[in-house]
Amino acid sequence: MEGYILIALKSIAVYVFIVAAIRLFGKREFAQLSVVDVVFILLISNSVQTAMVGDDSSLLGGLVAAMALFLMNFTFKKIITSNKSWSKAIDGEPIMLIYQGVLKPAGLREASLTLEELEAAIREHGVEKMEDVNLAVFEVDGNISVLSENYRKISKRRRGGHRIIGNNTA
């Protein structure tokens, strides 16, 4: 029984480490997963598996590790939704990128975005020029929200989203 408690504790430690690493290295990468990102996630999960279960490759050992991860995830979600300061520490805060058509360079740096990426996101929201944007915000989930036309037109799209152009239906 104590071996399974150790598996649970190691799984929780790995979970906390991964959450902290993602927070440290930024959420930008998870707004749009590329092939490189998927491979990275798969390799991370494979590399920490042994750290969690050790030599125990039994079904019960795997289930204990999975249950510890589920419980830790549930606990983190409860903490985030019930405590604003913990939510800011774990998820971060939205970052203003543009206000009243004026670029906020500090926000761009903090979000680790290039001007070209921001301009592409603005175009994805159907706004032609940066000067026409009332407010652009880098959200805590890694997406960019854009408000334009005196806040009447509000759009929020996932970065890298695709629009279907034309009527080419099969």
N, C-alpha and C positions, 0 to 999 in steps of 0.2 A: 504493500500500500504506500509506503513512504517513497518508493520509486516513482509512483504516479503523481504524488504531490510535488516531487522535484521536477517532473516533466511539466506540470501545470505552472510552477513558478518560473521555470526557464522560458516557457512560452509567453508568459506575461511580460517578462523582461525583454524578450525579442520584440513583442508588440510595441511596448513603450519606446524602445530604441528606434524602430521603423517609423513610428509617428513623429518622434523628435527629428529624425533624419529628414523626413519629407518636409517638415516645418522649416528646418534649417536651410535645406537646399531649394525650397520654394515650391509652391503649388502650380506654378506656371506650366510645368511639364505635364501635369495631369489633366489640363483642360482639353488637350488634344493629344491622344497617344499615337505616336508614330511606331513604325516597326522596331526601331531602336529602343523605344520606351517599353514596348511589350516584351522584348527580349530581356531588357534590364529587369523588369518585374519578375519574369520567370526565373532568371538567374539568382536574384535576391531570395526568392522563396525557396529555391533549391539549396542555396548556401546556408540558410538559417535553419533548415529542417533538422539537420544533425545536431545543431546547438540546442534545439528544443527537445528532441526525443532521445538523443544519445544513441546507445546501442539497442534500444528497445524499438524494434520494427514491428511489434505486434499490433493487431487491430485495436486493442484496448489502449495501447500507448498513443496511437494516432488519434483515437477518439478523445482521449484526455487532453491532448495538445489542442485539438480543434475546439473542444468545449471551453478550454481556458481562453482561447482567442475570441470565441463568441462572447463569453462573459466580459472580457476586457473591452471589447468593442461596444457592447451594451452599456457598460459602466461609463466609458468615455462619452458616448452619445448623451447619456443622462446628465453627466457633469456639464457638457457643452450647452445643453438646452436649459439647465437650471441655474448656471452661474455665469454671469456676463464676463467677469474677469478671466475665468478659465477658458471661456469661449474665445476671447481675444487672444489669449496665449496659445491656444491650440490651432484655431482657424485663422487668426489674424483679423485685420480690418480691411474694409474696402479702401481703395486708393484712388483719389481723384487724379485723372489724367488731363482732362480739359474742362475749363469752366468759362462759360460765355465766349466760346470761340478762341480762348487763349490756352495754349499748351502749358502744362505744369511739368517742367523738366525734372523736378525732384520726384514727382510721382512716377514718371517714366523710368527713372533710375531705380526707384524702390521696387517697382514691379518687374524690373529686368526686361523691359520691352524696348525694342528699337522703334524709331520714328516710323520706319517702313511698316512694321507690324501693326502699329496703331492706325496708320493711314489705311491699311488693308482692312482692318476691323471696322473702321468708319464706313468705308465703301460697302462692306458686307451688310451694314445697317441701312444702306440706301442713301447715305449722305455723301455729297460730292466733295465738299471742302471742309476742312477743319474749322474754318470760321463760322460755318453753319451749325456747329455742334454747341448746344447749350451746356451739356454735361456728359462727360464720358468717365466711366468708373471701372477700374479693375476690381472685380468682385472677389470675395473670399474663395469662391469655387474655381477661380482661374479664368472666368469668362469676362468679357468686356460689355458693359451696358452703355447704350448711347441714347441720350434724349436730345431731340432737335425740334425746330419750329416752335420756339417758345414753350417747350415742354409738352406740346400737344402730341407729337409723334414719339412714342416710347417703344424701343425695341431692345430685345436682349437675345442674342444668338450665341451659340457655342462657337468659340474660335475655330475656324477651319470648316465651318458648316458649308454645305453645298446647296446651291439653288438650282432648280431645274428650269432651264430656259427654253421657251418655245412649247409647242404642243406635240412633241414627239412621244406619244404613248404607244405602247406595243399592244 
